[in-house]
Amino acid sequence: MAVRKKTTSKTNTHWEREALEKIALSALGEQKIARRWGIFFKSITFLYLFVLLFFAFGATHTKGGSSSHAALIEINGVIGEKDEVNAKDFFESIQRAYDSRGTKGIILKINSPGGSPVQAGMINDEIKRQKKLHPHIPVYAVVEDICASGGYYIAVAADEIFVDKASIVGSIGVLMDGFGFTDTMKKVGVERRLMTAGSNKAMLDPFSPVNSKQQAFVQEMLNQVHQQFIQVVKDGRGNRLKDSPDTFSGLFWNGEAAIKLGLADSFGNYDYVAREIIKVEEVVDFTTYEGFADRFARKFGASLGSSMNESLRTAILNQKLIIK
């Protein structure tokens, strides 16, 4: 009996030692794996920050040239203060283009469906201001796929407008859109409780019935903005415009028809304009492009709370003035 007890004790001790060794080795292995993953993630983070900084500081602007060249400025996308095309970036682009000693002409390469009349108007005014300061440097607009609404508002500030035969040009009009939910609320059984100080404070509220007086007021405002748009087009195009009742109706045309109506001057892409019109071989891009950091912040929301509040407000009111 004693021998058996002694053997059992040695066996138990040996088993406990092996178990402790396995636990210790396992813990060391896990620590090594954790360190390796830590190094990996730190390396990835460092690489991400390096790329972020490179694009933020190294790819925001393109450099100009001192030899004779055409200065290219791209107007690509929706026009708005926080959109792809905005007055702030454009002001910087056109100023750098004029500051370059080798600039012989400026090409506005436009591909925009329109957007804010305010931003488009600011860009139009800046082009005309710069043209007065630099009368010896012509400005040409070159349309690619589309130059509608606010995009055309900008284009008419140029000395000439070149298009492709299939380009979309025009849409000279203004709209303000929204939705009404009053009938839906009645069906669902929802009661609207709205309190205001000011009889017109809740104008265009989508949950209230249309007020004919307020509707007439908004329509008059739209008509005024439309007339402003029409005047800008007439000032820019002058006697090149053909007399047509559809020109300012909001319709749009292909490039070939736009030339016949006087909305555009000729066919040509930006290479053609640089080579045959400005008479230079080199084209230098002076567009102020949105940096990688800005794109990342804008798309994924550096200020999530602010974005959510803005989205909610827009979804509820859903009223936005657009040149269309």
C-alpha angles and dihedrals in degrees: 000000000000093000092051092051092050092050092049091051092052091047092051092049092049091049093049092050092051091049092051091048091051091049091049093047090047091052091049090049092051091049090052091049091047091051091049092050090045091054090046095052092044089052092049090049092049091049091048092050091047092052091044093053092043093056094039095054105018105041104037096092136029119223123246130227134237097212121083110289147146113255112228122205118181120215098189123161141002117344116234142116092264098026134094092277117045137153096244095058092040093053089055093047097050093044091054089046092055093042091058108098094214097055110122097168141355125236120199105202103202129196106153137131091206133250135172115032089205095056092042090050092050091052091047091051092048093052091052092046092052091046090058090050093047107030092161093062112074123212121217129187117214116193121208119177101338140006105173137149109337090011089061090043086064096041095058090066089069124092092238136006121219123193143176115247089248098043117123112236134174130023092159101182145089132243141181115192136188145141137257123217102176096111092045090052091053092051093047092043097241118154118213113224108187126164123186140171103220124043093241100038093105094046113151092014104164092215095056130070118265113270109216094210092051091045090055090049092053092046090054090051091051090049090053093051089047091054090050089053092048092050092050090052092048092048091050100042100032117175091351089083114096118224106256130148090218098055095091098027096097095260121135132209141197119261095264093054091042090060091051090052092048094246089119135022111215148338120275146113125232094268090055092048092049095047103036105025106030090029098224132119100208124076118193120196112226096170115137101228123200110257123242091248091052092049091049093049093046097047100041098031120250086191101041096170093052092047092050092050092049092047092049092049091048093047092052099043097027092182120135130159111229133175103236 
